[in-house]
Amino acid sequence: MGRIADTFGTLRARGEKALVLFVTAGDPALEDLPAILDTLAEGGADLIEVGLPFSDPIADGPTIQASSHRALERGVTTRGVLDALAGFDRVPVVLMGYTNPMLRMTLPGFAAAARAAGASGSIVCDMIPEEGGAWAVAARTEGLDTVYLAAPTSTDARLDAVCAVSRGFLYAVSRTGVTGASSRQGDEAEALVARLRARTDLPVCVGFGISTPEDVRAVCRFADGAVVGSWLVDRLARDWDGGRGRAGLLESIRALKDATRPGS
Amino acid sequence: MYDVKPVAGRFGAFGGRYVPETLVPALDELESEFERAWADPDFRRTFENLSRDYVGRPTPLTEARRLSEASGLHVTIKREDLCHTGAHKVNNALGQCLLAQRMGKTRIIAETGAGQHGVATATVCALLGLECVVYMGEEDTVRQELNVFRMRLLGARVEPVSSGTRTLKDALNEAMRDWVTNVRETHYVIGTAAGPHPYPWMVREFQSVIGREARAQYLERHGRLPDAGVACVGGGSNAIGFFHAFLGDDVRLVGMEAGGRGVGTGEHAAPLTAGTPGVLHGSFSYMMQDDDGQVQPTHSVSAGLDYPGVGAEHSFLKEAGRVTYLAATDEEALAAFQWIARLEGLIPAFESAHAFVALRAEGLFKPGDHVLVNLSGRGDKDMARAAEILGYGPAASA
């Protein structure tokens, strides 16, 4: 079993759910990435999604778009991100990005570099199971888990496919839409998680539009973990300030993590 | 061999579906509904009747006598500029909006660069009584103000896009994001033969009327087929629609991309001539990208060709060696723009002017060759920009 499975196993034994945090690599500056990852792990992140900036992020809302744009303006590249990651191993890292920059390195090349950087898996926002065959081979060769997304619009046949090819965990998209900017969590996410549970024993995490401890608590009632992305990206951009915002950030992350614990 | 529906949405290695999972059921539904509708005589009759009575099809073939003399070729022009709304774009907008209505979708979204596809979609939505939202790069809303007004007059909402480079590719990104969010009641009318399967196939089918008509008209008038066919290529919908009827014939096909300031300068929009394969907007095809796989900014005098990607079938036809793709610079296109206006009394769209540059390309055709050029749209929308570039201001008019 991989590191991601171990993490979920440990959490289950403790009766906790997973706090999954997303950051855009290179926003704030790439030099700060190791310190940011340390802070997130310190605050209680169980798993970290490291976003690889892409020029045309069609699955992302305004917050992550702007963040990717800033990272690219700073000259951040996929290889640069992987270099900056190497050495971090406090919690499992999942790379999250789009197909084209991976293809550009060739899929086996990207998979090898991702493993060398210590990543445990990947989420590719614009890759569906039908197009993922070549990537699955490359990822498995390097021992990387591939996490697919399941959507409220997915048919039963599609959920079967997503469950069949996912490794590590499943990412349930809370609603139709892009990342970030959301109203409250509706019933769609809970219904989707139930449909996934009927098909797989893999842990199911819910993401898109989750930003407060209350959101996390609500999701953790029925899912194995909650993904917080845009809120954190926005917070880092505003308050990180070269590390001066570390203490305040730690406090907020701890509050999010507390919401994944029993009786919270 | 060229007539089959792409297997798993592929043309050779190109095409496919690289999209967020949320959209896949909608793409599946679109694929099966399109397949059913296209085989349904009632749907075909509605499409063909409106193409005739509303769009004005068939569009004529014009023998370009003076242009033939000047070029030493036998030039004939397919007149898509005479379609209602002024370009071939309406063929696809009509087909997709009828399909959307059949699927019970009440809201239509579209992206537009120069505004031609946006105007065509807004027009058909007015005709069919559908809600219409058009995404347009902020830069383009300024450059093509007249088309923004036309769309608003037709009842569409124009959403300026201020993300990324604020041009066509960003309008496409934003339309995709809208679709992911509102997919249950919304149909996204992509304006070109690109995007995820089934779009490249479906848009080709709606546009293939251009080539079918042109081939039959040419045969009837000349008793033979042309030696060559030429069209401009941005995303490539007019070109694929025009080429398709000729793929099985001994007719040389030439696609003219936007060479901008020259393909050597990097400031162009010619992915087939100077790009590499990659994934953009849901499809694997030639595109303009840097070493890191980031999409590169493009440049063309023509907003409609100012796009870093191209339809998957063009990538296939390039690699199969069936179609020759070349690039025409801004300067060459502007020269052709004036040349066609003065010799034939036809003012082409900047996009379409690129196609005519082929007639002057050295060694491309033999003297006396019969060449059929697709004039995909008329140039009224480009008048303000043309006057600016060519210096036809009020003071220069004397």
Interface residues (C-beta under 8 A of the other chain):
Chain A: F54 S55 D56 P57 I58 A59 D60 G61 P62 Q65 A66 H69 L72 T77 T78 R79 Y98 T99 N100 P101 M102 L103 R104 M105 C125 D126 M127 I128 E130 E131 Y148 L149 A150 A151 P152 T153 S154 T155 R158 V162 V173 T176 G177 V178
Chain B: A8 G16 R17 Y18 V19 P20 E21 T22 L23 V24 P25 A26 D28 S163 G164 K169 D170 N173 M176 R177 V180 T181 N182 V183 R184 G278 V279 L280 H281 G282 Q289 D291 D292 G293 Q294 V295
